[in-house]
Amino acid sequence: MSEKTDIQTQIAQTVQLLRKKLGVRDKTLTASIRKAKRQLPRRIYKQALLLASAEPMAAHPKLRLVLDTPKLARASEEVQAHLSGINRADRRLGWFLGMLGGLAFNLIALTILLLVFLWWQGFI
């Protein structure tokens, strides 16, 4: 019986990690996965979908018996390992540096276009 409840706790832990690491604010794993789809790699997303499909069955006492517990446990460990490795500060810094890089490229391109235009008009 503790093994069956373990799947439910692993699903709850996965939802908590999604909230903590990706900022997804849904109560069920299915809704959380749907919102976090673009932020997860495809392999992790598929493992999370496997867990999400088992979520309603894990809550039912008789249907819980037909779940493939070892497969779900591996999927849960894989998803939780990926989510635990996410560093929110590093993601924010990466986003900020990407934005600055795009801005710098646009300023350089604008400067080059301005210089070419001035040369074409004969001002340089």
Phi and psi restraints in degrees (value plus and minus 20) as a CYANA .aco file:
   2 SER   PHI     -88.5   -48.5
   2 SER   PSI     -49.0    -9.0
   3 GLU   PHI     -87.0   -47.0
   3 GLU   PSI     -57.7   -17.7
   4 LYS   PHI     -90.6   -50.6
   4 LYS   PSI     -59.8   -19.8
   5 THR   PHI     -88.6   -48.6
   5 THR   PSI     -47.7    -7.7
   6 ASP   PHI     -80.9   -40.9
   6 ASP   PSI     -56.5   -16.5
   7 ILE   PHI     -83.8   -43.8
   7 ILE   PSI     -61.1   -21.1
   8 GLN   PHI     -84.7   -44.7
   8 GLN   PSI     -60.2   -20.2
   9 THR   PHI     -90.1   -50.1
   9 THR   PSI     -54.8   -14.8
  10 GLN   PHI     -86.1   -46.1
  10 GLN   PSI     -58.6   -18.6
  11 ILE   PHI     -84.4   -44.4
  11 ILE   PSI     -62.2   -22.2
  12 ALA   PHI     -84.7   -44.7
  12 ALA   PSI     -59.6   -19.6
  13 GLN   PHI     -85.4   -45.4
  13 GLN   PSI     -57.1   -17.1
  14 THR   PHI     -84.6   -44.6
  14 THR   PSI     -61.4   -21.4
  15 VAL   PHI     -83.2   -43.2
  15 VAL   PSI     -60.9   -20.9
  16 GLN   PHI     -84.0   -44.0
  16 GLN   PSI     -60.5   -20.5
  17 LEU   PHI     -86.0   -46.0
  17 LEU   PSI     -58.3   -18.3
  18 LEU   PHI     -82.1   -42.1
  18 LEU   PSI     -59.9   -19.9
  19 ARG   PHI     -85.3   -45.3
  19 ARG   PSI     -65.5   -25.5
  20 LYS   PHI     -90.9   -50.9
  20 LYS   PSI     -64.4   -24.4
  21 LYS   PHI    -110.8   -70.8
  21 LYS   PSI     -55.0   -15.0
  22 LEU   PHI    -131.5   -91.5
  22 LEU   PSI     -26.1    13.9
  23 GLY   PHI      54.3    94.3
  23 GLY   PSI       3.2    43.2
  24 VAL   PHI    -103.2   -63.2
  24 VAL   PSI     106.3   146.3
  25 ARG   PHI    -132.3   -92.3
  25 ARG   PSI      40.4    80.4
  26 ASP   PHI    -140.4  -100.4
  26 ASP   PSI     137.0   177.0
  27 LYS   PHI    -104.0   -64.0
  27 LYS   PSI     -55.8   -15.8
  28 THR   PHI    -118.4   -78.4
  28 THR   PSI     136.9   176.9
  29 LEU   PHI     -88.4   -48.4
  29 LEU   PSI     -56.0   -16.0
  30 THR   PHI     -80.8   -40.8
  30 THR   PSI     -67.6   -27.6
  31 ALA   PHI     -88.0   -48.0
  31 ALA   PSI     -57.1   -17.1
  32 SER   PHI     -85.5   -45.5
  32 SER   PSI     -62.5   -22.5
  33 ILE   PHI     -85.4   -45.4
  33 ILE   PSI     -58.9   -18.9
  34 ARG   PHI     -81.1   -41.1
  34 ARG   PSI     -58.6   -18.6
  35 LYS   PHI     -98.0   -58.0
  35 LYS   PSI     -47.9    -7.9
  36 ALA   PHI    -115.8   -75.8
  36 ALA   PSI      -8.0    32.0
  37 LYS   PHI     -76.6   -36.6
  37 LYS   PSI     -66.2   -26.2
  38 ARG   PHI     -95.0   -55.0
  38 ARG   PSI     -36.1     3.9
  39 GLN   PHI    -112.6   -72.6
  39 GLN   PSI     -25.5    14.5
  40 LEU   PHI    -130.6   -90.6
  40 LEU   PSI     124.7   164.7
  41 PRO   PHI     -84.9   -44.9
  41 PRO   PSI     136.3   176.3
  42 ARG   PHI     -78.7   -38.7
  42 ARG   PSI     -62.7   -22.7
  43 ARG   PHI     -83.6   -43.6
  43 ARG   PSI     -63.4   -23.4
  44 ILE   PHI     -88.3   -48.3
  44 ILE   PSI     -58.5   -18.5
  45 TYR   PHI     -81.8   -41.8
  45 TYR   PSI     -62.2   -22.2
  46 LYS   PHI     -86.3   -46.3
  46 LYS   PSI     -58.7   -18.7
  47 GLN   PHI     -85.2   -45.2
  47 GLN   PSI     -59.0   -19.0
  48 ALA   PHI     -87.6   -47.6
  48 ALA   PSI     -55.7   -15.7
  49 LEU   PHI     -84.9   -44.9
  49 LEU   PSI     -55.8   -15.8
  50 LEU   PHI     -81.5   -41.5
  50 LEU   PSI     -63.8   -23.8
  51 LEU   PHI     -85.1   -45.1
  51 LEU   PSI     -60.7   -20.7
  52 ALA   PHI     -85.9   -45.9
  52 ALA   PSI     -55.2   -15.2
  53 SER   PHI     -90.3   -50.3
  53 SER   PSI     -45.2    -5.2
  54 ALA   PHI    -107.5   -67.5
  54 ALA   PSI     -30.6     9.4
  55 GLU   PHI     -80.2   -40.2
  55 GLU   PSI     -68.2   -28.2
  56 PRO   PHI     -87.1   -47.1
  56 PRO   PSI     -53.2   -13.2
  57 MET   PHI     -92.4   -52.4
  57 MET   PSI     -51.0   -11.0
  58 ALA   PHI     -89.5   -49.5
  58 ALA   PSI     -44.2    -4.2
  59 ALA   PHI    -100.1   -60.1
  59 ALA   PSI     -40.3    -0.3
  60 HIS   PHI    -113.9   -73.9
  60 HIS   PSI     109.2   149.2
  61 PRO   PHI     -82.5   -42.5
  61 PRO   PSI     -58.5   -18.5
  62 LYS   PHI    -104.8   -64.8
  62 LYS   PSI     -56.2   -16.2
  63 LEU   PHI     -91.6   -51.6
  63 LEU   PSI     -42.9    -2.9
  64 ARG   PHI     -81.2   -41.2
  64 ARG   PSI     -46.4    -6.4
  65 LEU   PHI     -91.2   -51.2
  65 LEU   PSI     -42.4    -2.4
  66 VAL   PHI    -112.0   -72.0
  66 VAL   PSI     -20.2    19.8
  67 LEU   PHI     -93.2   -53.2
  67 LEU   PSI     125.2   165.2
  68 ASP   PHI    -104.2   -64.2
  68 ASP   PSI      67.6   107.6
  69 THR   PHI     -81.7   -41.7
  69 THR   PSI     -65.3   -25.3
  70 PRO   PHI     -82.9   -42.9
  70 PRO   PSI     -58.4   -18.4
  71 LYS   PHI     -86.0   -46.0
  71 LYS   PSI     -62.4   -22.4
  72 LEU   PHI     -87.3   -47.3
  72 LEU   PSI     -55.7   -15.7
  73 ALA   PHI     -85.6   -45.6
  73 ALA   PSI     -61.3   -21.3
  74 ARG   PHI     -84.6   -44.6
  74 ARG   PSI     -62.1   -22.1
  75 ALA   PHI     -83.0   -43.0
  75 ALA   PSI     -61.8   -21.8
  76 SER   PHI     -84.6   -44.6
  76 SER   PSI     -62.6   -22.6
  77 GLU   PHI     -83.2   -43.2
  77 GLU   PSI     -59.8   -19.8
  78 GLU   PHI     -86.9   -46.9
  78 GLU   PSI     -64.3   -24.3
  79 VAL   PHI     -86.1   -46.1
  79 VAL   PSI     -64.0   -24.0
  80 GLN   PHI     -87.2   -47.2
  80 GLN   PSI     -55.2   -15.2
  81 ALA   PHI     -84.4   -44.4
  81 ALA   PSI     -61.1   -21.1
  82 HIS   PHI     -85.6   -45.6
  82 HIS   PSI     -65.8   -25.8
  83 LEU   PHI     -86.7   -46.7
  83 LEU   PSI     -53.5   -13.5
  84 SER   PHI     -88.3   -48.3
  84 SER   PSI     -47.3    -7.3
  85 GLY   PHI    -101.0   -61.0
  85 GLY   PSI     -25.1    14.9
  86 ILE   PHI     -98.7   -58.7
  86 ILE   PSI     109.6   149.6
  87 ASN   PHI    -129.9   -89.9
  87 ASN   PSI      90.9   130.9
  88 ARG   PHI     -84.3   -44.3
  88 ARG   PSI     -57.9   -17.9
  89 ALA   PHI     -85.0   -45.0
  89 ALA   PSI     -59.6   -19.6
  90 ASP   PHI     -87.1   -47.1
  90 ASP   PSI     -57.1   -17.1
  91 ARG   PHI     -84.9   -44.9
  91 ARG   PSI     -62.5   -22.5
  92 ARG   PHI     -84.0   -44.0
  92 ARG   PSI     -63.2   -23.2
  93 LEU   PHI     -83.4   -43.4
  93 LEU   PSI     -61.4   -21.4
  94 GLY   PHI     -82.6   -42.6
  94 GLY   PSI     -61.3   -21.3
  95 TRP   PHI     -83.7   -43.7
  95 TRP   PSI     -64.1   -24.1
  96 PHE   PHI     -84.7   -44.7
  96 PHE   PSI     -64.2   -24.2
  97 LEU   PHI     -86.5   -46.5
  97 LEU   PSI     -55.2   -15.2
  98 GLY   PHI     -84.4   -44.4
  98 GLY   PSI     -60.6   -20.6
  99 MET   PHI     -85.0   -45.0
  99 MET   PSI     -62.9   -22.9
 100 LEU   PHI     -85.0   -45.0
 100 LEU   PSI     -57.6   -17.6
 101 GLY   PHI     -83.9   -43.9
 101 GLY   PSI     -62.7   -22.7
 102 GLY   PHI     -84.5   -44.5
 102 GLY   PSI     -59.9   -19.9
 103 LEU   PHI     -85.3   -45.3
 103 LEU   PSI     -62.2   -22.2
 104 ALA   PHI     -83.7   -43.7
 104 ALA   PSI     -61.9   -21.9
 105 PHE   PHI     -82.0   -42.0
 105 PHE   PSI     -63.0   -23.0
 106 ASN   PHI     -84.1   -44.1
 106 ASN   PSI     -59.1   -19.1
 107 LEU   PHI     -87.0   -47.0
 107 LEU   PSI     -60.3   -20.3
 108 ILE   PHI     -85.0   -45.0
 108 ILE   PSI     -63.3   -23.3
 109 ALA   PHI     -83.6   -43.6
 109 ALA   PSI     -60.8   -20.8
 110 LEU   PHI     -84.4   -44.4
 110 LEU   PSI     -61.6   -21.6
 111 THR   PHI     -83.0   -43.0
 111 THR   PSI     -63.8   -23.8
 112 ILE   PHI     -83.6   -43.6
 112 ILE   PSI     -64.5   -24.5
 113 LEU   PHI     -82.9   -42.9
 113 LEU   PSI     -58.7   -18.7
 114 LEU   PHI     -84.9   -44.9
 114 LEU   PSI     -63.0   -23.0
 115 LEU   PHI     -85.0   -45.0
 115 LEU   PSI     -60.4   -20.4
 116 VAL   PHI     -84.0   -44.0
 116 VAL   PSI     -62.1   -22.1
 117 PHE   PHI     -84.1   -44.1
 117 PHE   PSI     -64.1   -24.1
 118 LEU   PHI     -84.8   -44.8
 118 LEU   PSI     -58.3   -18.3
 119 TRP   PHI     -86.4   -46.4
 119 TRP   PSI     -59.7   -19.7
 120 TRP   PHI     -85.5   -45.5
 120 TRP   PSI     -56.5   -16.5
 121 GLN   PHI    -101.6   -61.6
 121 GLN   PSI     -28.9    11.1
 122 GLY   PHI      70.6   110.6
 122 GLY   PSI      -7.1    32.9
 123 PHE   PHI    -103.5   -63.5
 123 PHE   PSI     -36.2     3.8
